[in-house]
Amino acid sequence: MKAHDGMYIDGAWRPAAQADTIEVVNPADEQVIARVPAGTVEDVDAAVRAARAALPAWAATPPAGRGAVIGALRDVLAARLDEIAETVTAELGCPLAFSRKVQVGLPLLVAGAYAELAATYAFEERVGNSTVLHEPVGVVAAITPWNYPLHQIVAKAAAALAAGCTVVLKPAEDTPLTAQLFAEAADEAGVPAGVLNLVTGLGPVAGQALAAHEGVDLVSFTGSTAVGRRIGATAGAAVKRVALELGGKSANVILPSADLDRAVNVGVANVMSNSGQTCSAWTRMLVHTSRYEEAVGLAAAAAAKYGDRIGPLVNARQRDRVRGYIEKGVEEGARLVAGGPEAPYEQGYHVSPTVLADVTPEMSVAQEEIFGPVLSILRYEDKDDAVAIANGTVYGLAGAVWAGEEAEAVAFARRLDTGQVDINGGRFNPLAPFGGYKQSGVGRELGAYGLSEYLQTKSLQF
């Protein structure tokens, strides 16, 4: 697979500061498919300088004009849908149909939404005798993860561009080829030179340099809570703004009145999506004790259907980590009812779809983010008990509630300490705010809420 051997800076592909490269491995067959430059402090500095130089003109571009450019970018991405989907599948390992529908289809929706929002957002408003201006925060460092490589790029970059900011993108080292295609699309769509820049590289080198750079005004990061803490500390030392979308351990609460079969099957599908590599996955299923064993049986049967329908995990390290959690869960007393730690195939970084029953709230598999196709099923006695269990982790990113009546589910959802809750299988909304409570992050993405992260306010009194 062809890869650029340089960085996209100031509207052109430029040689990297040094010759070191990063191997890109296909997780399905463990073969090296490409190599990309390992960015350095020098590469980051060049990209930030280009973004700063381009900032005044881009910020001064009328919002409708910025929206038109984002719309053109969306159209280029749509025209290259198959190529991008094949690239995501090659470097991440997810099935091609999933790449087309979700890995590319979702960011197309988000990009289209920001193209429209740029032209309609109230960048000025009247408050009493003041005019309040919402202005771009400046240069944005967008540090993105590997699990949804294009979606996370678009969620950050499209929002920042709509706000009038310029961007330096540092993608995850496991999935840099998708980011390179995004930079190509930005160039083809007419994004002005310096408005979008790309530096590939390792997090501790290029990512850290970007977060610490004095020319960066805001760091938008999606990834682990541990790395988010380090980025927050680095940015805090410079009184620099951050937007952090971090870990999750979301609860799927099935109330006694719910359609159990539907709730369990949708819940298992949610956990197995993208091989469990989704921060908002409902990895804890909470079931009333009166229906617990029935739910366990349904979940085990549902998980068994995913054996050949999900892809591998992104790398060997992630595979081994997930297998370790399964083993630890059993050691701590969980009952293995589907899957297990054994390798399902000889080749590739695969983990079997796994269901653990008899999980208690204090177990590691109920408290820590696993990031793999592993579902933990917990029992509860009453609603107060369910609320306590659901809220009993350091995370608060997402969740679900199922009940026979919508009003009952909504009343329960209001008690959850989490940023987003799906009611009876509610559909994803690309305009709704996405982000977490507690250690799941700071700030929001998507829609007007995501756009506002990249703005600062000024008031003019008359």
VOGU-3710 file (C-alpha; in Angstrom, 3 decimals, decimal comma):
1> mkahdgmyid> 0,000/0,000/0,000  1,436/3,338/-1,071  2,251/5,830/1,657  3,717/9,321/1,602  7,291/9,515/2,839  6,907/13,081/4,070  4,669/15,388/6,090  1,811/17,483/4,724  2,782/21,000/5,806  1,703/24,358/4,376
11> gawrpaaqad> -0,156/22,793/1,463  2,579/20,432/0,251  4,173/17,074/1,037  7,588/17,855/2,481  10,480/15,600/3,483  10,588/14,654/7,151  13,331/16,082/9,326  14,938/12,660/9,725  14,797/9,251/8,044  13,265/7,176/10,862
21> tievvnpade> 10,008/5,453/9,951  7,082/3,651/11,590  5,863/0,324/10,243  2,157/-0,008/9,504  0,993/-3,583/10,113  -2,161/-5,289/8,873  -3,594/-6,847/12,064  -5,380/-9,588/10,111  -2,213/-11,195/8,713  0,515/-9,430/10,738
31> qviarvpagt> 2,274/-8,231/7,576  3,905/-4,814/7,139  1,909/-2,933/4,517  3,605/0,484/4,602  6,054/2,754/6,395  5,501/6,398/7,315  7,862/9,041/8,707  8,424/9,199/12,445  7,906/12,892/13,081  10,255/14,911/15,246
41> vedvdaavra> 10,137/18,153/17,199  11,391/19,877/14,041  8,500/18,531/11,963  5,992/19,605/14,599  7,496/23,076/14,768  7,283/23,497/10,986  3,646/22,416/10,985  2,681/24,734/13,845  4,430/27,666/12,189  2,519/26,994/8,981
51> araalpawaa> -0,757/26,847/10,910  -0,007/30,136/12,693  0,832/31,870/9,437  -2,418/30,692/7,840  -4,581/31,565/10,837  -5,379/35,267/10,197  -6,691/34,743/6,669  -8,681/31,625/7,533  -10,206/33,193/10,645  -11,228/36,180/8,537
61> tppagrgavi> -12,895/33,987/5,906  -16,691/34,386/6,187  -18,267/31,410/7,960  -20,268/30,483/4,865  -17,001/30,359/2,921  -15,453/28,073/5,511  -18,542/25,882/5,310  -18,220/25,659/1,539  -14,637/24,411/1,858  -15,696/21,797/4,434
71> galrdvlaar> -18,507/20,744/2,099  -16,025/20,327/-0,742  -13,829/18,239/1,541  -16,803/16,065/2,415  -17,522/15,535/-1,290  -13,932/14,486/-2,021  -14,020/12,025/0,862  -17,311/10,621/-0,430  -15,870/10,193/-3,913  -12,977/8,204/-2,435
81> ldeiaetvta> -15,148/6,172/-0,054  -14,056/2,744/-1,308  -10,362/3,616/-1,243  -10,577/5,018/2,271  -12,641/2,065/3,520  -10,111/-0,402/2,112  -7,301/1,530/3,788  -9,044/1,536/7,166  -9,632/-2,199/6,862  -5,991/-2,810/5,932
91> elgcplafsr> -4,494/-0,904/8,861  -7,189/-1,449/11,524  -8,537/-4,869/10,567  -12,298/-4,290/10,724  -14,533/-5,926/8,092  -14,821/-3,968/4,860  -18,605/-3,593/5,117  -18,167/-2,000/8,560  -15,483/0,311/7,191  -17,764/1,506/4,411
101> kvqvglpllv> -20,835/2,006/6,564  -19,340/3,275/9,814  -15,658/4,108/9,477  -16,312/6,270/6,394  -20,080/6,719/6,371  -20,226/8,294/9,829  -17,542/10,948/9,221  -19,254/11,878/5,959  -22,381/12,682/7,998  -20,347/14,679/10,493
111> agayaelaat> -18,468/16,622/7,813  -21,731/17,465/6,080  -23,213/18,650/9,363  -20,277/20,980/10,010  -20,423/22,344/6,465  -23,996/23,444/7,155  -23,353/24,546/10,738  -20,497/26,857/9,747  -22,961/28,924/7,710  -25,722/29,010/10,346
121> yafeervgns> -23,926/29,191/13,706  -24,425/32,439/15,671  -20,854/33,720/15,789  -22,252/37,054/17,036  -25,122/37,691/19,433  -26,641/40,633/21,252  -26,806/40,429/25,066  -28,277/43,570/26,630  -26,014/46,488/25,724  -23,230/44,136/24,553
131> tvlhepvgvv> -22,355/42,363/21,340  -20,782/39,008/22,120  -18,346/37,667/19,536  -17,445/33,986/19,261  -13,990/33,917/17,700  -11,612/31,074/16,767  -9,337/30,001/19,604  -6,356/29,780/17,226  -4,098/26,861/16,290  -5,487/23,468/17,249
141> aaitpwnypl> -3,436/20,341/17,871  -5,661/17,390/16,930  -4,260/14,150/18,334  -6,445/11,270/17,163  -6,779/7,555/18,028  -6,650/4,450/15,889  -10,064/2,898/16,579  -12,106/5,257/14,371  -9,305/6,910/12,408  -11,312/8,997/9,932
151> hqivakaaaa> -14,242/9,786/12,221  -12,027/11,180/14,956  -10,080/13,276/12,468  -13,262/14,722/10,966  -14,928/15,293/14,356  -11,985/17,474/15,389  -10,754/18,996/12,139  -14,139/19,845/10,615  -15,301/21,511/13,835  -12,049/23,458/14,180
161> laagctvvlk> -12,119/24,588/10,549  -15,760/25,626/10,855  -14,801/27,753/13,862  -12,037/29,476/11,893  -9,118/27,664/13,524  -6,147/26,105/11,769  -5,095/22,553/12,554  -2,043/20,389/13,037  -3,103/16,746/12,949  -1,123/13,955/14,631
171> paedtpltaq> -2,824/10,589/13,993  -2,231/7,377/15,913  0,842/5,504/14,715  -1,215/2,355/14,010  -3,483/4,064/11,458  -1,566/6,872/9,725  -2,533/5,918/6,163  -6,138/7,025/6,641  -4,833/10,373/7,888  -2,675/10,740/4,803
181> lfaeaadeag> -5,732/10,149/2,603  -7,578/12,825/4,598  -4,742/15,286/3,929  -4,862/14,421/0,233  -8,610/15,048/0,239  -8,152/18,395/2,006  -5,635/19,435/-0,634  -7,935/18,356/-3,475  -10,895/20,148/-1,882  -9,054/23,453/-1,798
191> vpagvlnlvt> -8,367/23,792/1,913  -5,881/26,717/1,898  -2,213/26,021/2,515  -1,369/25,851/6,201  -4,970/25,530/7,368  -4,638/21,739/7,698  -1,241/20,165/8,400  -0,300/16,548/9,081  2,606/15,154/11,096  2,877/11,389/11,557
201> glgpvagqal> 4,862/10,037/14,479  4,929/8,474/17,909  2,869/9,907/20,738  5,729/10,412/23,227  7,703/12,333/20,581  5,469/14,093/18,049  2,360/14,106/20,231  4,157/15,466/23,260  5,942/18,102/21,195  2,637/19,219/19,728
211> aahegvdlvs> 0,894/19,424/23,106  3,770/21,439/24,557  4,346/23,773/21,602  3,907/27,446/22,510  2,283/28,098/19,138  -0,642/25,758/19,884  -3,687/27,333/21,525  -5,823/24,242/22,137  -5,093/20,515/22,294  -7,915/18,185/21,270
221> ftgstavgrr> -7,080/14,600/22,213  -8,955/11,318/22,058  -7,424/8,285/23,715  -6,704/6,715/27,062  -7,337/8,488/30,344  -3,688/7,965/31,340  -2,387/9,819/28,283  -5,119/12,429/28,663  -3,837/13,232/32,143  -0,323/13,811/30,780
231> igatagaavk> -1,606/16,033/27,987  -3,756/17,955/30,455  -0,758/18,505/32,717  1,406/19,666/29,816  -1,251/22,044/28,531  -2,056/23,268/32,029  1,515/24,366/32,599  1,065/26,794/29,701  -2,549/27,679/30,622  -3,554/26,121/27,319
241> rvalelggks> -7,068/24,871/26,627  -7,769/21,163/26,180  -10,617/19,032/24,901  -10,199/15,443/26,097  -12,328/12,488/25,017  -11,046/9,614/27,135  -12,028/6,187/28,452  -15,352/4,606/29,253  -16,963/1,709/31,096  -20,541/2,273/30,058
251> anvilpsadl> -23,504/0,503/31,626  -26,354/-1,047/29,673  -29,171/-1,126/32,244  -32,044/-3,483/31,447  -35,023/-2,775/33,702  -37,450/-5,649/34,491  -40,146/-4,248/32,197  -37,877/-4,194/29,139  -38,021/-6,396/26,062  -35,178/-8,605/27,320
261> dravnvgvan> -34,439/-10,370/24,060  -34,035/-7,100/22,135  -32,109/-5,353/24,908  -29,618/-8,192/25,259  -29,084/-8,708/21,532  -28,614/-5,018/20,814  -26,332/-4,779/23,845  -24,111/-7,618/22,639  -23,971/-6,121/19,148  -22,903/-2,805/20,657
271> vmsnsgqtcs> -20,005/-4,410/22,535  -18,836/-6,472/19,549  -18,938/-3,552/17,114  -15,431/-2,671/15,881  -14,181/-5,717/17,816  -14,991/-3,943/21,068  -12,590/-1,127/20,294  -15,075/1,635/21,058  -14,738/3,938/24,056  -18,505/4,321/24,415
281> awtrmlvhts> -19,297/0,583/24,209  -21,812/-0,742/26,762  -19,357/-3,187/28,275  -21,342/-3,701/31,511  -24,793/-5,240/31,173  -26,901/-4,752/34,323  -29,841/-7,142/34,692  -32,372/-7,536/37,513  -31,811/-10,710/39,506  -35,241/-12,067/38,490
291> ryeeavglaa> -34,208/-12,231/34,820  -30,477/-12,636/35,205  -29,943/-16,223/34,050  -32,257/-15,730/31,090  -30,189/-12,711/30,031  -26,937/-14,641/30,429  -28,213/-17,372/28,119  -29,357/-14,875/25,517  -26,029/-13,019/25,648  -23,968/-16,201/25,290
301> aaaakygdri> -26,009/-17,277/22,264  -25,751/-13,822/20,686  -21,983/-13,596/21,221  -21,457/-16,987/19,593  -22,810/-15,569/16,314  -19,987/-13,009/16,145  -17,112/-15,467/15,986  -16,420/-14,911/12,279  -18,110/-11,506/11,982  -15,616/-9,299/13,801
311> gplvnarqrd> -12,054/-8,445/12,859  -8,842/-8,633/14,847  -7,667/-6,127/17,410  -5,332/-3,415/16,210  -2,011/-4,884/17,382  -0,416/-7,668/19,404  -0,150/-5,504/22,503  -3,877/-4,814/22,506  -4,694/-8,473/21,845  -2,568/-9,630/24,759
321> rvrgyiekgv> -4,034/-6,965/27,031  -7,597/-8,056/26,302  -6,799/-11,745/26,768  -5,168/-10,856/30,081  -8,363/-9,175/31,252  -10,428/-12,245/30,377  -8,067/-14,446/32,388  -8,125/-11,996/35,295  -11,910/-11,894/35,268  -12,123/-15,663/35,610
331> eegarlvagg> -9,457/-15,610/38,339  -11,509/-13,055/40,278  -14,604/-15,243/40,134  -16,421/-14,425/36,894  -18,117/-17,275/35,004  -17,030/-17,675/31,382  -20,141/-18,364/29,277  -18,847/-17,498/25,797  -15,450/-17,077/24,190  -12,319/-17,016/26,297
341> peapyeqgyh> -8,655/-16,049/26,140  -7,559/-18,754/23,691  -6,609/-17,585/20,199  -9,423/-18,363/17,723  -7,055/-18,309/14,736  -3,373/-19,017/14,198  -2,735/-15,732/12,416  -3,824/-12,198/13,255  -4,499/-10,347/16,483  -7,868/-11,958/17,152
351> vsptvladvt> -9,798/-12,346/20,398  -12,959/-14,426/20,637  -16,232/-12,635/21,414  -16,425/-13,180/25,168  -19,168/-12,982/27,792  -18,448/-13,081/31,515  -21,309/-13,713/33,948  -21,447/-13,437/37,754  -19,351/-10,283/37,541  -19,458/-8,150/40,676
361> pemsvaqeei> -18,919/-4,373/40,766  -15,467/-4,503/42,360  -13,927/-6,864/39,773  -11,315/-5,506/37,381  -13,473/-6,364/34,373  -16,260/-4,229/35,856  -14,067/-1,245/36,687  -11,367/-0,978/34,015  -11,631/-0,281/30,310  -10,751/-3,444/28,381
371> fgpvlsilry> -11,196/-2,192/24,804  -11,993/-5,529/23,264  -14,980/-7,815/22,532  -15,677/-8,595/26,189  -19,050/-8,175/27,909  -19,462/-8,315/31,691  -22,947/-9,118/33,047  -23,823/-7,905/36,543  -26,983/-8,444/38,573  -28,870/-5,832/40,602
381> edkddavaia> -31,648/-6,010/43,186  -33,596/-2,783/42,577  -33,296/0,541/40,769  -31,262/2,191/43,502  -28,838/-0,708/43,376  -28,643/-0,433/39,567  -27,920/3,300/39,754  -25,164/2,727/42,301  -23,540/0,043/40,153  -23,880/2,023/36,916
391> ngtvyglaga> -22,331/5,127/38,513  -19,730/3,150/40,438  -16,710/3,628/38,176  -14,346/6,529/37,485  -15,843/6,822/34,002  -19,008/8,436/32,682  -18,987/8,469/28,891  -22,108/6,720/27,635  -24,734/4,127/28,499  -28,147/2,696/27,729
401> vwageeaeav> -31,441/2,117/29,518  -34,208/-0,258/28,452  -37,749/-0,303/29,847  -41,255/-1,158/28,726  -42,272/2,506/28,900  -40,062/5,296/27,599  -40,900/7,513/30,577  -39,544/4,890/32,992  -36,294/4,654/31,031  -35,900/8,426/30,862
411> afarrldtgq> -36,475/8,805/34,596  -33,750/6,250/35,244  -31,360/7,809/32,678  -31,597/11,154/34,477  -29,937/9,508/37,486  -26,883/8,320/35,549  -23,569/10,207/35,765  -22,714/9,946/32,103  -22,557/12,187/29,078  -24,824/10,263/26,727
421> vdinggrfnp> -27,569/7,667/27,266  -29,470/5,722/24,598  -33,108/5,051/25,473  -34,543/1,748/24,212  -31,987/1,580/21,413  -32,117/5,243/20,385  -30,354/6,066/17,112  -27,004/7,847/16,941  -27,370/11,586/16,406  -24,371/13,335/14,773
431> lapfggykqs> -25,619/16,713/16,036  -25,921/15,699/19,691  -23,023/16,460/22,051  -20,642/13,560/22,673  -18,331/13,506/25,686  -18,088/12,340/29,235  -18,408/12,998/32,937  -15,682/12,311/35,504  -12,511/10,751/34,065  -14,106/10,204/30,662
441> gvgrelgayg> -13,013/13,633/29,582  -13,360/17,376/29,309  -15,468/19,077/26,655  -17,786/17,849/23,923  -17,609/16,836/20,279  -20,149/16,935/17,419  -22,725/19,514/16,437  -22,852/23,038/17,816  -21,405/21,808/21,119  -18,333/20,484/19,331
451> lseylqtksl> -17,925/23,712/17,369  -18,059/25,789/20,546  -14,999/23,956/21,924  -12,892/25,779/19,328  -14,237/29,264/20,061  -13,419/31,959/22,600  -15,712/34,850/23,511  -15,293/38,595/23,412  -17,872/41,143/24,520  -18,246/44,669/23,137
461> qf> -20,200/47,069/25,373  -22,196/49,970/23,895
//
